[in-house]
Amino acid sequence: MLSPSLADLELELKTLGPPGSSYSLGRSSKLSVKDDKDDPFNIFMFIPFGRWSHEADKLEAKRSVIADSFKEVLDVGLAGDIADKVCLIDLALLNEPEDAFMHENAAGAGSMITHLIDALNLPKVREAKVVVRLLVGSADQEQRRANFLSGQNDWNRLARYKALFWGNNGQSLTNHPDATLLIGYYNPTLVIDPNPPEEGSVLRKLEAFLDGVDKIPGTEANSPPGFFHSLGGLSAKVRHLEHYARTTGLPAMSWNHAKFAAVNGRSMMTGGFNYWDDYLSKNNLATNTAQNNRLYDFGIKMQGNAAIAVHNFADEMWSYLAHIDLHKDARSMAWSAKLGVDKPLFMAATADDIQVSLGRFPFDKAPKAQEGIQVLSIGRVGSMMLDKYRYPAQLLDGFSDIWHNVAWHLSAAEPILTERGNGIADSVNLLNDTSKSLKGILASSMGTSPAAWASKHARLWAIANAQTSIHIATETLVEILHNDKWTDLVSEVNSTFSLTQDKRWDGVLWPYVAMAQALSRFAALPAPAKDDKQPAKNALYLVVSCYDVNPDGYGDHARISDLKRRLKSTMRYMAWKDENQSSSNLLPVKVKASDVDGIVDRHFLVKRIGTTTSYKMHAKTICIDRSLLYVGSDNPYPHYNQEFGCWIEDPPSVASFFAEFYDGIWERSVYTD
């Protein structure tokens, strides 16, 4: 089998649903503003250094890769005519931006705010209506929410943004006659009716789901008799959990985690980076003194259709913020202020304020770029209807993880060489991402499509179909949801099903099944030497952060030995079932269950970016067979956020990714636990 291609990946996604805000294929090219535009690495953003060859210079020069790239995005996005005299600038990150970072003067090169204000003051931009949409996810929002609900419009409502966009004494940094700043907090909570009518209740949908389990072709043949019904009183347990959710409320499980900038449907940048002061000043890189604190990140910047994809992705959340149901959502809100006015009132944004920015660049009607490389823009975004309320479709992904977790523990899956372990594979098949699975049917009944989690599906499909190598750089592979309501919910699930696990989990089956499938192919290849400085091929290479359980840091929350134990357990069961059941093909290449431990030890190589808690990895990159590359915000651990990123397969660009980023990261990382 050939290595998976971008065309293969798009075809796979079409089995989930049609292209749209969650994924689209188009052409994009490098931002053509640099003298060395022929350098293939110019498409990337390696933070904080730019490239390894600049490491020493970067410490001394205090340049901000993010600020420099943002200026390029603005320059390209504002080149030429401004369509309809409306200029749209989209920005997004996890939490609120830090004024110290966005105002950071990078060796005379200018800060992000300086570049933005300079752009607003351009003559042709002054002639246009400007909308700057700043989208954030979770934040410390209690006081802001109180201000939002009070209806009082005041200059002092949003102190963080006063420092960001206005000078001393509230003086406007630009005198643009018609520039609006929209600030959106997308972090929906779910408040559902505690006494719903029986028709349309969540329970009815779930009961229909469970009743349909035995109707899936092959389920009874591949499962121990009555496996699913042996869970005992399942309907009553589901009813109990629904009552718990309706009376207690559910945690905010889904928020914006995407990080991007896009201008006028022409230029964009995206990746793992936030606009926080975590890359230069806090890391002491600016003074070239203490180099003990260092955060590595990675992004991509382009012009072309990928920019249109960013705007469409953002529209999905802004359209929600235009019509927030304040009785249902206790956290989301949207503010509006005039950028060209001294001490403007921060007002609750109206639907009309937001509407002017929506649908500016519909992906199906926008002109297709004719130059550049093929780019698959991809996200996790979409809504479903629950009790007639619009809620992020990622909740269904959370439901499937809960189901997998229950099935795992009730199947006595570790050690997994038991007959009851059959239920694990069946639960995966029943709740896979396709429209024909029960998960897909449930999604359809709630008005959404499995394409809502296209980014997760693409990652797992690409990993599972790797032929020779996988290279990943990420913070961690385990979940890091630590808010109290989430912990309480997991505890309630554990109690309901009499599980003995602790109050947190990592999805158990995800992404270990896909990793096991790839490793079954690698098993027949010569194993790389563990001390090789260059991470070449025939293995799954993983670079994670230092071990640090602090929930507010960027550390890895699992021991490497635990990761390998979980992977071995999953792969051992898959191999065992393939050996003992002729109809089973869980692994693409059959291997002996007794050989699995050795396969994982030889072909799954894991390093940490450092041995102290001061070196962290925040990139979210994955490369399949040194040819198909993902760069974006989507982490490989189970979560339910809104994400955005890009897949490319341009050989010169991918080669430069290794030469200027991954090879250097691998060489500088260490084997630890």
N, C-alpha and C positions, 0 to 999 in steps of 0.2 A: 504494500500500500504506500502511496506517495504521502508526503507530509501535507497536513491540512493547509488549504489556501484561503485567501480572503473570500474568493467566490464560494468555496465550500461552506465557509462560516455564514455567509449571507443566506445560502440555500437552507442551512439548518435553522436559521432564525425565522425564515418564512414558514416553517412548519408550526411555529408558535402563533404567528399572526402577521398581517401585512406591515410594511415599514411605516414609520410615523415618528412621533416624538421620542419613541424608545430606541429606534435604530434607523439608519439610512446610509446608503452607499453613494459616494460622490467623489469628485476629484478635488484635491487641495494641493497647494505647493508651499514652498518656503516663503517667509516674509522677505520680500526682495528689497531690503533697505540697507543691507550691509555690503561693504566692498568685497568681502569674502563670501558672497552668496553661493558660490559653487561648492563650498564646504558642506558635505552632507550632514554634519552634526549641528548645523545652524537651525535645524528643525526642532532641536531639543533644548531643554532647560535643566542643567545639572546644578542644583543648589546645595551649598553656597558658592562653589568655585567656578562654575561655568564649564570647566573641563579639568582633568587631573593635571594637565601640563600648566595650568594657571594657579595651582594650589598656593604656592608661596606668594605670587603676585596678588592674589585675591585677598590674602590676609592683610596685606599692606595697603591695597588700594581702596578697601571698604566698598567695593562695588556691589550693588544689589542686582542679582540676576533677574529677580522678579520685576523690579522697577525698570530695568533696561528693556526687558521683554515687553512690558506693558506699554512703554513708549513706542516700540515697534508696532504693536497691535493698533495703537491709536493712529500712528502715521499712515499705515496702510488702510485702515478702516475709514479714514477721513480723506483719502486721496480721491480725486475726481468729484463728480457731482453728487449731491446729497438728494436721494430720491424723495420726491414730494415735500422737500424742505422739512423733513422730520429726521432727526438724528437719534438713533437708539444705541445706548451703551449699557451692556449687561455686565454686572459683576456678581460673583457668588463665592461664598466660603462657608465654613462650618459655623463658627461663632462670630461675634462682632469683630471688625478689623481693629487693630491697635494703632492709635494715632502716632505713637513713637516710631512704628515701622513705616507707615504710609507717608510720614513726613521725613523719614531718614534721608539725609542728603548724601548720596553715594559718590564721594570724591568729586563733587562738582558736576556730576552727571544728572542730578535732579532726582526728586522723589516721585512716588506714584501720584501724590496730590499735585505736585508741581506740574507734572506732565498732563494731568487731567485739566487743570485750570488753563494751562497754555493752549490746550486743544479747544476749550470752550471759547477762548478769546480770539480764535482765528476768524478773520472777516466772514468767510463763507459759512462758518458754523454759527456765528452771531445772527446770520440771516435765517437760520432754521430754528424750528422748535426742537429742543433737546430734552430727552428723557433719560436720566441715569437711574437704572434699576439696580439696587444693591440688595441681594437676597442672602439671608443668613438662616441657619438652622437653629439648633438649641442654643439657649443663652440664659443668663440670669435675668429673668424677665418679669418677676413679680411686680416690681415698682412700675415698669413700663406698661404692663398690662393694666394696672390700676389707673395709670394716667390715661391710657387708651380708652378705658371704659368710662372715665369721668366726663369725657366730652369736652374738657377744657383744653384749649389750644394755647400753648405757651412756648416761648423761646427756650425755657429751661427744661422742657420735657425730656430731651434726649442729650444728656451732657456729653456722651462719647462723640456724637456727631458734630456738636458745636466745636469741639477741639479739632475734628478732622477737616471740616469743610469751610470753616470760618476763621478769620484771623483774630487778633487781639480785640477785645471789646465787642465781639460779634460782627466785625466788619467783613462784608462779603469779599471773597478772594477773586470774584469775577463779577462784572457788571452786565452779564448776559441778560438780555431783555426777556427771554422766555426759556429758562432752564429749570426743570423740575427734578428734584431728588426724591425717588420712591425708595423707602426702606421696608423690606418685607421680612417678617419672621414666619418661616414655614416650619411648624412643629405641631401638627394636629394631635390633639388628644381626642379620645373617643368617649363621649358621654351618651350612653344608650338608654333607652326607655326601660325603667325598672319593671314595668308591667306592660309588656308589649301585647298587642293582639296576637293570637296564635298564628294567624295567617302572616307569613312573611318573617317570622321570628328566626333568629340565628339558629335556634335549636332545630327547627323544622328542616332547615337547609342541611345541618350536620347529620340529623337522623336519616335524611334521604341519602346523604353521602355514605353513611355507615351501612344502611340497608343495601346499598349497591355494591358493597365490597365483593360479595360472593358472585356477583353477576359479571365481574370482569373476566374475560376469557382466560383460562389457564390458572386462575387463582386457586381453585379447589385442588387441581392436579398438582400444583407446585407447593401447596401448603400442608402442614400436618392437619388432620381432620379437625375442623372447628377451631382453627388457630385464633382467628379474630374474635369469634364468639367466646373463646376461652378466657378472654380478658375479663369477662365477668361483669355483668351489669353495666355495660359500656354506655348505654343510652342514659341510664340514671347518673352516671358519672359526668357525662357531657352536660346533662341538665344542671347538675350541681355547679359545674364550672361556669355555665352561662349565668346562673343566678348570682354567683360570686362576681362575675364581670359587671353585671347590670347594677348590683347594689354597691359594689366597691369602686367601680370604674377601672379602666384599663390604663396602663402606663403609656406615655408618649413613646411609641415604638418606632416611629418613622419621621425623619426630619431631613432637611437638605444637608447633604454632606459633599455635594459637588463643589469644585473650585474652578472658576473660569473667569475670563473676560472675553467679550465679543463686541464688535463695533460694526454697525450698519450691514450686517450680513456678509461682510467681506473678510474680516480677520478675527482670529481667536487665539487664546491660549488656555490650556487646561492641564491638570495633573494632580499631584498629591498635596501641593502647597496651599497654605492659608496666608492671608495678609497679616500675619502676626510677627511680633518682634522676637522670633525664635531662631533666626538664621545668622544674624550679624551681631548686633549689640549684646543680646543676652548670651551669645556664645563667645563673647570676647574676641571675635575674629577681627573686629574693627580696630582694636588696639594692638593686635599681634603680640599679646602678652600671654594670657592663659589660654591654652587650646584644649582644655579638658572637657568643655561642654561643646558638643557638636551635633547638629541635626542635619541629616542628609535627606534631600528630597529630589523629585524629578518631575518634569513636565514636557509638554509639546506645544509648539506654536505654529500656526499655518494661516494661509489665506485661501479662500475658496469655499466650497460647500460645507465644510466642517463648521464654519461660522454660522451658517444658516441653521445647522443642526443644534447649535448651542441656543440660539434664540427660541427655537421651537420647544426645546427641552425646558427652558425657563418659562415660556408661556404657560406650560402645564401647571406650574405652581402659582404663577401670578394670576391666572384665571380663577384659581381657588381663592386666593387672597382678595380678589375683587368682590367676592360674595361670601364672606365668612359668616357662619351661623354662630353667633356669640353664645348661644345656649348650649351648643354641642362641643365647641372647640374652646378650651380654656387657656390656650397658649398662643395661638397664631394671631398675627395682627399686621397691619400695613400703615405706614406713616408717609406723609407728603410734606415737602418744604420747597420754597423757591430759593434756588442757589444764588441768584443775583440780587438778593435783598438782604440788607443788614438786619440782623436779629429777626429772622422770619419766624412766624408761628409754625410749630410742628403740629400738623393736623392729622387726624385719622383720614387715611386716603379713601376717597370715594370710588365707586365702581367706574365712574367717568374718568377719574384721574388715571386709573390703571388701564382702562379700555383702549385709550389712544395708542398704547404701546403694544397691544396684543395683535397677533396675526400679521405682523409687518412682513415676514418672510416665510410664507407657507412653503414647506419643503417640496410639495408636489407641484407647485406652480413656479417656483424660483428657477431662473435660468441655470442650467448645469454648466459648471466650469469645464472648460475644454483642455486645460493644462494641468500639469502636476501629477501626483500619484493617486492611486485609488485609496480612499480612507473610509473605513467603516466606523461612523460615529455611533456611539452606543450608550445606553443609559439604563437606569432602573427608575422608571417613572410611570405613573398611571393611577387612575382612581377607580374605585368600585362604590357601589351603593349599598349601604348597610342601614337598615331602618330608615330608608329614604334620605340618608345622609351621605355626602361624598367624603370618602376616606381613602388614604393611600392604599393602593392594591398590594403593597408589600406586606400588609398584615397577613395575607394568605400565605406568604412565604414563611412568616413566623409560625402560623398554624401548622404548616407541613413539618417544620423543624421540631415542634412540640410532639407531633405524631411520631416522627422518626425516633425521638428520644424515648418516648414511652415504649414503642415497639422494641427498641434496643434493650432496654432494661428488663422488660417482661419476657424477653426471649432468652434470658440467661446467656447473653451473647459474648460474655468474656469470662472464662474461655468460650470461644464461639463454636467449637466443634461439637455442637449438639443438634439434635433434630429440630428443636424449637427455633434454632437460628434461621430456619427458612423464612420466618416471618419478616426478617429484616429486608431481604431482597424484594419480597412482595410489597412491603410498605414503600420502598423506593419506587417501584413500578407504578403503584397506585397513585402516588403523589408526585410524579415527575412533572416537568414543565409543559408538556404538550397539551394541546387543546382536547385530545381524546382521553386523557387520564381523568380520574375523578376530580383531581385538583383543577384541571382545565374546565371541566363541566361546572364545578362550583364557581370558578371565576366568571364563566359566561353568565351564570344565573345572577351574578352581582354586577353585570354590566361592564366587565373588563376583559382583557385578553392576556394569555400567558406571556405575550410580548412585553408586558409590564416589567418582568424581571429578565429582560433580554441580556443584560450585562452579565448577570450571574450565570445564566445558561450558556452563554458564549464562552465564558472562562472555563467552565467545567467540560464542555464539549471539546474545546481546544486541548485541554490537559489530557483528557481521556484518549484523544486521537494522536497524541505526539508519537513520533516514530523513533527518534534518536536522542532527544534532549529536551529538558525544560529548565529555564532559568528564571527564578523569582527573587525579587527584592521587596520585602514588606516588613511592616512593624511586628506582626504576630499572626498566628493562625488560629487563635482561640478567641471566643467572644469576650467583649469587654464592656457589656452593659451592666452598670453597677447601680442605677438609680433604685431607690427604695421600692417603688411600686413594681418594677420589673422583678426584683428579688422576691417580693411578696407573691407575685403571680407564679413564679417558678416554684416557690415553696408550696403554694396551693395545689399546683399540678402534681408535685411529688407526693403530697399528702393524699390527694384524691386517689391516686393509683398505687399507693403504698410503696413508693420507690424509696430506696435508701440513699440515693445520690445526694450531693450537697446542693446548695442553692444556686448553682450556676452550671452551665453546660456549654459545649462548643458545637452543638448540632450533631455531634458524634459521627454521622456518616458523611459529613460534607466538609472538606473536599476529598476525603480519604478514598472513597470509591473510585473517583476519577484518577487519583494518583496511583492507586493500585493497578488500574487498567494500563496506564502508561508503563509502569514498572514491569509488568508482565512481558512487554515487548523488549524493554532494555535488558532483561535477564539474560538473553542469549548473546548480548554484545560484550566485548571485552570491558571489564570494569576499569574506570579511570583510577590512577594512583591518587590516594587521598592527599598527598602532599603536592600535587600539581598546582603550580601557581596560576595557570590559565584554566578556567572552567570550560573545557572543550565540548565533550559530548558523551553519550552513553550513560547519562545519569540525570537525576532530578536535583538541580542545585538550588539551594535556598539560603538567602541571607536575611536574618532577622535582627531586631534590636537586641541590646543587652537584656539580660533577665532582670525584670523590675516589676513588681506587682502593684506599684503605685497606680491607682486608677486614673490619676490626673497627669501622668507622664506619657512618654512615648515608648515605654518598654514592652518587651515580650512577656506575656503572662503565663507561659508554660515552660516547663523543662523540656529540652530536646529529647531526653529519654522518654518523656511522656508522649511526645508527638510520635516517636518511632513505635512505641508500644501500641498506640491506637491504630497506626497505619498497619503494623504487622497483624494485629488482631482482625482488622477488616479484610485485609488481603488473604489472610490464612483461611478465613471462612469462605471467601469467594473461590479460592483454589480447591478447598475441600469439597465444596458442592459440585464444582465442575468435574472433579475426579469421581464422585460417587453417583452423579445423576447424569445420564447420557444426554438428557435434554437441556442441561444447564450450560450456558455460555456467558457467565458473568465476567470472565477475563477474556480478552481477545486472543491471547496466547496461553495455552494451558501450561501451568506450572504445578509442581507438587507442593502440597501444603507444608510438607516437611522442609522444603527449600526456601520458604518465604522469608524467614528471619535473615538468612544469608543474603538473599536478593536485596532486601531493604538496607542491610548494613553496607553492601557494596555499591549500590546504585542510588541511594538517597543520602546526599552529602549536605550537611547543614552547618553553617557558620554563624557566629554573631559578629556584629559590627564592632564590638569592643568588649572588654572584660569588666569594665566599670559601668556604673549606671549613668555615665555622662555621655556615652556615644549611642545615638539613636538613629533608627532607619524609619523614615516616614514616606518613602516612595511606595507606589503601588504598581510595579511593572512585572510583566510576565512575557517571556519569549519562548515560542514553541519551535523546536528544530532549527534554531538560529535563523528563522525566516519570517515568522508571524509574530508581531510585537504589539502588546497592549500597553498604553500609558494612560492613566486616568486617576480617578478618585476612589474607585471601587476596591475595597479590601477583600482578600480571599477568605476571611473568617465570616461565619454566619451573622448577618445583620439585615436590617430592613429599611435602610435609608434610601434617599434619592441620590443617584450617582450619575456621573458622566465621564466618558473617556473615548479613546480612539484606538482602533486596530489598523496597523499598516503592514505591508510586506515588501517594501522597497529595499532591495539588497544593499545599496550603498548606505542608506540611512541605518539599517539594522546593523551592518558591520561597524558603523561609527558608534552606535549605541554600546557595543561591546568594547571597542577600542578606547573610548573616552569616559565610559561610566562603569559597566558591569565588571569588566576584567580588573579594573583598579579596585573596585569595592571588594571583589573576591580575594584579591591578593592581600588587602589590608585587614580583612576579617580573620577571625580565629575560631578554631574548634574548641569548644568548652565542654559544657555538660551534655 
